[in-house]
Amino acid sequence: MDVWINGEFVRDEDARVSVFDAGFQHGIGLFETMAARNGRVFRAGQHMGRLLESAQTLMLSDRLHADPLIEAVHHTIEHNKQPNARVRLTLSGGDLNALRSTGEGPTDPTIVIVVQPPTEYPEAFFSQGIAALLAPGRLNPWQQTAGHKTLNYWNRIAALQAAASVGAGEALWLTPDAMVASGSVSNLFYVSDGELITPPARGEQLKGELVPPVLPGITRSAVIELAQRAGISVREGMPNLEELMDADEVFLTNSSWHILPVTGLGLNVHSEDPQHEAELRHHPIGEGSVGSMTADLRAALLELIEQETCEISTP
């Protein structure tokens, strides 16, 4: 496998960035994880639009353009002969040593594109669903980077590892006022009385409202589009834990698993005796099985990905 670094291909075992890079030194950077089918990335333009908007908003770079990045991504897919792939583009703050040596700024960002085989998930994840755990922390809506896909993923990865250690597939994050916002690596949807509801994402808040600490997911927007086409009522709303527990269906979206059903929540129940550890209890969602709306939307999304990537790849 060859890795694309700043316009050149390098063998994966030789792929390096400077130890003075701002991504390594300070965690300054952004990334996009994308799904490629038939040699093309699903909704690459939306991925690059989100990346560049974040880069400008967070003052990482205002000198990048979407089309050359999309071309580089597809060139990397073709070069590695991996038409169906998990693609990651990382954009970091660049070599701080170069900035010091010139005394000028801003420095050029570092751009890395990695193409790998798609992650394989057990079929039971989609036919039976997964359990989700609550993350041991809160999202910070006052943080400047809230709702952006930055390199600062330590808390999220730690929460995922904690969830996996007890057999859960994802960790759900609460806001400071105890509303359920998203998963560690996913957007949240739930179904109540036939209505599809998803927490508002960054950029969707009303004037004067606090910016939601929720990523405007590319898969999330595709699911909303498909639901509306199917005549399903869709609205934005951030549930509290009780509302989520009472939901008829819950599912999560991202570019890797597309739609992942959640059929149970793992809840820590604390004993009145301080000497006893909290007990993890399982609460089923709905009937404890994959709901019909979730299954239908997943099938429609997979069909949409196939259709759109085939259309792009056909001359």
C-alpha positions in Angstrom: 0.0 0.0 0.0 1.2 3.5 -0.9 0.3 6.6 1.2 -0.2 10.0 -0.4 1.8 12.7 1.5 1.8 16.2 0.3 1.5 15.2 -3.3 3.8 12.2 -3.4 3.3 8.5 -2.9 5.4 6.7 -0.2 5.3 3.1 0.8 3.4 2.6 4.0 6.4 1.4 5.9 8.3 4.5 4.9 5.4 7.0 5.5 6.6 9.8 7.9 5.7 13.3 8.9 8.0 15.7 10.8 8.2 15.4 14.6 7.7 19.1 14.5 4.4 18.8 12.8 1.6 20.7 14.6 -0.6 17.6 14.5 2.1 15.6 16.4 3.2 18.4 18.7 -0.2 19.9 19.7 -3.0 17.7 18.1 -3.8 20.6 15.7 -5.5 19.2 12.6 -8.7 17.8 11.0 -9.6 14.6 9.3 -12.2 13.0 7.1 -13.1 9.3 7.0 -14.8 8.3 3.8 -16.3 5.3 2.2 -15.3 4.4 -1.4 -17.3 2.1 -3.6 -16.7 1.3 -7.2 -13.5 3.4 -7.0 -15.3 6.6 -6.0 -15.9 8.2 -2.6 -19.6 8.6 -1.7 -20.4 12.3 -1.6 -16.7 13.4 -1.7 -17.7 17.0 -2.4 -19.6 17.2 0.9 -16.7 15.6 2.8 -14.3 18.2 1.4 -16.7 21.0 1.9 -17.0 20.2 5.6 -13.2 19.8 5.9 -12.4 23.2 4.2 -15.2 25.0 6.2 -13.6 23.7 9.4 -10.1 24.6 8.3 -11.2 28.2 7.6 -13.4 28.5 10.7 -10.6 27.2 13.0 -8.0 29.2 11.1 -6.0 26.2 10.2 -5.8 27.1 6.5 -7.7 29.1 3.9 -5.6 28.2 0.9 -7.0 24.8 0.1 -9.5 23.9 -2.6 -12.0 21.0 -2.7 -11.5 19.8 -6.3 -7.7 19.1 -6.1 -8.2 17.2 -2.8 -11.0 15.1 -4.3 -8.7 14.4 -7.3 -5.9 13.3 -5.0 -8.2 11.0 -3.0 -9.5 9.3 -6.2 -5.9 9.1 -7.5 -4.8 7.4 -4.3 -7.7 4.9 -4.6 -6.8 4.1 -8.2 -3.0 3.9 -7.5 -3.6 1.3 -4.7 -6.1 -0.6 -6.8 -8.6 -0.6 -3.9 -12.0 0.3 -5.4 -13.9 -0.5 -2.2 -12.1 1.1 0.7 -12.0 3.1 3.9 -10.3 6.4 3.0 -8.8 8.8 5.5 -7.6 12.3 4.7 -5.7 14.0 7.5 -4.9 17.7 7.4 -2.6 18.9 10.1 -1.1 22.3 11.0 2.2 21.6 9.2 5.9 21.7 10.2 6.4 24.2 13.0 10.1 23.9 12.5 9.8 25.4 9.0 7.7 28.3 10.5 10.4 29.0 13.1 13.2 29.0 10.5 11.5 31.5 8.2 9.9 33.6 10.9 6.9 33.9 8.6 3.5 32.3 8.7 1.2 30.6 8.2 3.1 27.4 7.3 1.7 25.0 4.7 -0.4 22.2 6.2 0.5 18.6 6.0 -1.9 16.4 4.0 -2.0 12.6 4.2 -4.3 10.3 2.4 -4.5 6.6 3.4 -6.6 4.0 1.5 -7.3 0.7 3.3 -9.8 -2.2 2.9 -13.1 -1.4 4.5 -13.6 -2.4 8.1 -15.4 -5.7 8.4 -18.2 -5.8 11.0 -20.0 -8.9 12.2 -23.3 -9.4 10.3 -25.0 -9.7 13.7 -24.3 -6.0 14.3 -26.8 -5.2 11.6 -29.2 -8.0 12.0 -29.4 -8.0 15.8 -28.1 -4.5 16.7 -25.6 -3.5 19.3 -25.7 -2.1 22.8 -24.5 1.4 23.6 -23.0 2.7 26.8 -23.0 6.2 28.2 -19.6 7.9 27.9 -17.9 8.9 31.2 -17.9 12.6 30.5 -19.7 15.5 28.8 -19.3 17.3 25.5 -18.3 20.9 25.8 -20.5 23.1 23.6 -18.5 26.2 24.6 -15.3 24.8 23.1 -14.3 26.4 19.8 -13.7 23.1 18.1 -17.0 21.6 19.2 -18.8 20.0 16.3 -15.6 19.9 14.1 -13.8 16.7 13.1 -10.5 17.5 14.8 -7.5 15.2 15.7 -8.4 15.5 19.4 -10.1 12.1 19.7 -8.5 10.8 22.9 -11.6 11.1 25.1 -13.8 9.5 22.4 -11.4 6.6 21.8 -11.1 6.0 25.5 -14.9 5.9 25.8 -15.1 3.5 22.9 -12.5 1.2 24.5 -14.5 1.3 27.8 -17.7 0.4 26.0 -16.0 -2.5 24.1 -14.6 -3.9 27.4 -18.2 -4.6 28.5 -19.4 -5.8 25.1 -21.0 -2.5 23.9 -20.5 -1.2 20.4 -20.5 2.5 20.9 -20.4 5.2 23.7 -23.1 7.9 23.7 -22.1 11.4 24.9 -24.3 13.8 27.0 -24.2 17.5 27.0 -23.7 19.5 30.3 -27.5 19.6 30.7 -27.7 15.8 30.3 -29.1 15.7 26.8 -27.9 12.8 24.5 -25.9 14.4 21.6 -24.1 11.8 19.7 -21.9 8.7 19.7 -18.1 8.8 20.0 -17.8 8.3 16.3 -21.3 8.6 15.1 -24.5 10.6 14.7 -27.6 9.6 16.6 -31.2 9.0 15.4 -34.2 7.7 17.2 -37.8 6.9 16.3 -40.8 7.9 18.4 -44.4 7.4 17.2 -43.3 7.1 13.6 -41.2 10.3 13.6 -37.5 10.2 13.0 -35.6 12.6 15.3 -31.9 13.5 15.3 -29.9 16.0 17.5 -29.2 19.3 15.7 -25.6 19.5 14.4 -23.2 22.5 14.3 -24.5 25.1 11.9 -28.2 24.1 12.4 -28.8 26.2 15.5 -31.0 29.2 15.5 -29.5 32.7 15.8 -28.4 33.3 19.3 -28.5 29.6 20.3 -25.4 27.8 21.6 -23.6 25.8 18.8 -24.5 22.1 19.2 -21.4 20.0 19.9 -22.5 17.6 17.1 -20.7 16.9 13.8 -22.8 17.6 10.7 -22.3 14.0 9.4 -22.3 13.3 5.7 -24.1 9.9 6.3 -26.5 11.7 8.6 -27.5 14.2 5.9 -28.0 11.3 3.4 -30.3 9.5 5.9 -32.4 12.6 6.4 -32.7 13.0 2.7 -33.8 9.3 2.2 -36.3 9.5 5.1 -37.9 12.7 3.6 -38.1 11.0 0.2 -39.9 8.1 1.9 -42.5 10.5 3.4 -41.1 10.0 7.0 -41.5 13.0 9.3 -38.0 14.2 10.3 -37.2 16.8 12.9 -34.2 17.9 15.0 -34.3 17.3 18.7 -31.8 16.3 21.4 -33.3 13.7 23.7 -32.8 13.3 27.4 -31.9 9.8 28.5 -35.5 8.9 29.4 -36.7 9.9 26.0 -34.0 7.7 24.4 -34.8 4.8 26.6 -38.5 5.1 25.6 -37.8 5.3 21.9 -39.2 2.8 19.5 -35.9 2.5 17.6 -32.4 3.9 17.8 -29.6 3.8 15.3 -26.3 5.4 14.7 -24.7 6.6 11.4 -21.2 7.1 10.1 -19.2 6.6 6.9 -17.9 3.2 8.0 -20.9 1.2 9.2 -23.4 3.5 7.4 -26.4 2.7 9.7 -25.9 0.7 12.9 -29.0 -0.4 14.9 -28.9 0.1 18.7 -31.2 -2.4 20.4 -30.1 -1.8 24.0 -28.5 0.6 26.4 -26.0 -0.3 29.1 -26.7 1.8 32.2 -24.5 2.0 35.3 -26.8 1.7 38.3 -25.1 2.8 41.6 -25.7 1.0 44.8 -26.8 2.8 48.0 -23.9 1.1 49.6 -20.7 3.1 48.7 -18.6 0.0 49.1 -20.3 -1.7 46.2 -19.3 -0.8 42.6 -21.9 0.4 40.1 -23.8 -2.5 38.3 -24.1 -2.4 34.5 -27.7 -3.2 33.6 -29.1 -3.7 30.1 -32.2 -1.7 29.0 -33.8 -2.9 25.7 -34.7 -0.3 23.0 -38.3 -0.9 21.8 -38.7 -4.6 21.4 -35.0 -5.3 21.7 -34.7 -6.1 18.0 -33.9 -4.1 14.8 -36.9 -1.9 13.9 -38.5 -1.7 10.5 -37.6 1.9 9.8 -34.0 1.3 10.7 -33.8 -1.7 8.4 -35.6 0.1 5.5 -33.3 3.1 5.8 -30.2 1.0 5.9 -31.2 -0.9 2.7 -32.1 2.4 1.0 -28.7 4.0 2.0 -26.7 1.0 0.7 -28.6 1.3 -2.5 -28.0 5.0 -2.7 -24.2 4.6 -2.2 -24.1 2.0 -4.9 -26.1 4.1 -7.3 -24.2 7.3 -6.8 -20.7 5.8 -6.9 -21.6 3.8 -10.0 -22.9 6.9 -11.8 -19.7 8.9 -10.9 -17.4 6.1 -12.1 -19.2 5.5 -15.4 -17.9 7.8 -18.2 
